[in-house]
Amino acid sequence: MKFGIAFANTMTFTSGAGAIELAKAAEGAGFESLWTVEHIVYPEGYESTYPYAPNGKMPGSGDSPIPDPLIWLAYAAAHTTTLKLATGISLLPERHPVMYAKEVATLDSMSGGRLMLGIGIGWLREEFEALDIPWEGRTRRTEEYADVMRELWKTDGASYDGEFINFENLSSNPKPPNGSVPIHIGGHSEAAAKRAGRMGDGFFPAKGNMAELMDIARQAAADSGRDPEALDMTGVHPGIFGEDPAAAVEEAAAWGIHRLVIPAFMFIGAPGEAADKMAGFASKVMAA
């Protein structure tokens, strides 16, 4: 089982010093990856429902920093050597895929192929409106944008004829060192699970029935003629914080999860305490 840290670019870790502390401590403790979140803007008084909290509101407020994921991850990459760098998730339909392909590939190239691109369709309608991006059709746009980026990563002189994006004979460099950047599909719905199976390199549901969602993703992969066992599965298990974390890890593995993510708030403390807290978690849970 691999272990990652979610919400990495939030709370006390939003500064440069905080990013360095978290990244170095995570790598030192044996964590495999850091997973960032994204909102380009915070619409004050939004009415959309945040799906990951009982009250429908995301943690924090408009003055809570959420650094740009790629820039934050680049900062973390410069101070680590093996730690994987992940967006969990990036709001792909809010970004132009030709420009984003260059940004993502640049970070992946400069970090030695350590990037994993988690993408989602978004839940905050007011954010889309502020960016003048249509809310309707964002699912189709997300899937097409991922396809566009993969084409630009695959070859020079690429062409694309889609519903939203059209171009001919374009080259974008640098290319990802491993040929492509793994794209992990975020979302907790059945539709997201099927999308992961159809076109994702991985699947990251942040809530819901993990076993059922991952079975749906694997079945969708098989139905699409893809290898269901090749899907890189990331998930959560509340029992990881209970009396028997080893049993939780075993159960998560039985569900087909390859990577468990732990929220960064578990390691908040005074400056310098993150390393001790992560070491304690590693000895209690990861070693077990």
N, C-alpha and C positions, 0 to 999 in steps of 0.2 A: 504494500500500500504506500502510495506517495501522499505527502501532505503539503498543502498550500495555505497561504494567508490571504483572506479576502478583505475588501475595503482598505487595501493597503495605503491608498493615497488620501486618507481622511484623518480626522481628529488630530492627535499630536504629531502625526507623521507627514503633515502637509508641507512642512518647511524643508529646505535642503538638508539641514542637520537631521531632521526627523527621518527623511528618506534614507539617508546614509545609515543611521542607527538601525532602522528596521531591516534594511537590506543586508547589512553585515551580520546582524544578529540572527536573521533567518538562515542565511547561508552557513553560519557557524554552527547552528543547532541542527542542521541537516534537513531543513525544509527544502522542498523541491522548487517552489514557485511563489511569486507574489501576484495577486490579482487586484487590479485597479477598477474603480467605478468611474462613471462619467455623467456629468450634466454640463452642457455648455453655458446655459443660463438657468437661473432659478426664478420662475415667474411667481412673484409675490401674490398670495391669495389664490393660488391655483385650485381648481375644482376636480381635476383628474384624480383617480384613486391609485395611490401607491400600493402595489399588490403584496408587498412584503412586510407590512405592519398591520396589526389589527385595527388601528384607527385610520388607516388609509393615507397617512402622511409620512413622508420620508423623514428620517432622523435629521436633526439640525435645523438650520434656518437659512435665510438668504445670505447672511453674512458668514456662513460656515464655508471655508475654502474647500474647493474640489479641484485640485490642479489638473491640467490637461494630462490624460493618461500617458501618452507617448513621451511627452517631455519629462514627466515624473519618472517613468520607467527608464528613460535614457540616463537620468541622474543616478538611478539605482544601478544600472548596468555598468556605469563607469567605476563603481566601487565594489564590484563583485566579479566573479569569474565563471561560476557554474550555475548560479541561480537562474531559473527560467523566469521570464517576464511575460505577464499575461494581462489582457484587458478582460475584465469580467463584470460588465461587458462594455463594449464600445457601441455607440448608437450609429450604426452604419448608414441608415437612410438619411441622417443629418449631414453627411459628408459626401463630397464629390469623389467618386471612386478612382478617377484618374490621378487626382492629387493625393488621395489617401494611399493609393498603391505605392507611390514614391516615398511617402513619409514612413509607412510601415516597413517597406523593404529596406530603407536606409537604416532604421533602428535595428532591424534583424541582422543586416549585414555588419554593422559596426559592433554589435554585441556577440558576433560569432554564431548566429543562428539560434538565438535563445528565445525568440518571441513566439507567443501563442496569441492569436487574435480571436478573442471572444466577441461575438456580435449579437445584437438584439434589435428588435423592431421598435422598441420604445413604448412607454406607457403615458408620457406626459404631453398631452396634446398641446397645451399652452406653449411649451418649448418649441414645438414644430411651428406653431403660428408665429412666434417671435422671430424665427429664422426664415420665415416665408417659404416653408417647405410643406407640401401637401401632406395632410394626415392620412387621407385616403390613399390606398395603393402602396402604403409603406412596406407591406410584406413583399409584394412583387419587386419593389425597388431594392429591398435588402438582398433578395436572392440574386437579382441581376447585378447589383454592385459587386457582390462577392465573386460572381463569374467574371466580371470585367477585370477585377484585380488579379485573379488567377491567370487570365490571358496575358496581362502585361508582365506578370512575373515569369511566365513560361517561355516567352520568346520575344525577340526583337522584330520590328515590322509587323506588330499585331494589328488586327482589324476586328471590329465588333459592330454588329447590327442588331440592336435590341429595341425594347419598348421605350427606354429612357435614355440610353447612351448609344451613340454612334460615332465611330471614327475609323480611319484607315491608315495603315502603315505607320504606327506609332511604336517608338522604343522608349522604355523607361528603365533606367539603371541608377543604382546598382540593383542586381537581382538578389533574391534571398539565397543564402549559401546552400541551403538544402533543396533548392528548386522551387519551393513555395513556402508560405507561412501557414502553419496549421490554423484552420478556421474552426472555432468551437461555437456551436449554436447555443445561445442562452434562451431561457424561457421555461416556464413550468406548465405550459398547456400541452394537450395532445398534439396540436398543430405544430408546436415547436419541436416536440419529440420526433414527429414524422419528418419535419424539415431537416433535423440533424441526421436522420437516417438517410434521407435522399441526397444531401449535398454537404454535410458537415464532416470534418475530420474528428470532431469531438462533440460532446453534449454536456451542458452545464445547467441543470435545473436547480435553482436556488431554494425551492420549496416544493412541497407536494409529495406524492407517493413515489419515492425514488425507484423502487423495484419495478413498479408498473410503467413509469415513464421510460425507463431504460429498456424494458422489454419492447415497448412500442417503437422506440428508436431503432433497436436492433432488427425488429421485424420489417420496418420501413426500409432499412438498408438491404435486407435480403430481397424484399419485393422489387428493389431498384437494381438488383444484380450486383450489389456491393457486398463486401465482406463485413458482416455485422460485428465480428470480433475485432475488427480494426478500429472501431470507434473508441476514442479515448474518453472515458466517462469520468466526469467530475461531479461530486455531490456533497451533501451534508448529512450528518447523523447527530441528533440531539444527545444521544447517549454518550457521545464522546466526552461530555462534561460531567457524566454521572459517576457512580461508584465502581462501575466495571467497564472502563473505556476499551479494554481489550476485546470484550464481547461485542461492543459497538463496531469496532473495526472489523471483526470477523463477519458480523452481519452485513455491513456495508460491502464487503468483498463478495459475499454471497449474492447480493443484489446486482453485482457486476460493476461496482464502482472501482475505479483505478486510483482515484485521487480524492481525498477528503480535504475540504477547506475549512479553516478556522478563522473566525472574525478577528480583525486586528485589535479590537477593543480588549481582547483577552490579555494583551501584552502591554497595555498602557501603564505608565508609572512615571516616576521621576526620571530625568535624563540618565541613561545608562542602565535602567532597570529592565528594559526589553530583553536584553541578552540573558539575564538571569531567569526571567519568566519563561522564555522560550526553551532554555536548557532544562528547566523543571518540567515543562510539558513534554519535551523530547524523552526524558528519562522515564516519565510516568506512562506516556501513551505511545509514542513512536517506537520506543524500544520494545514495548509489549507486543 
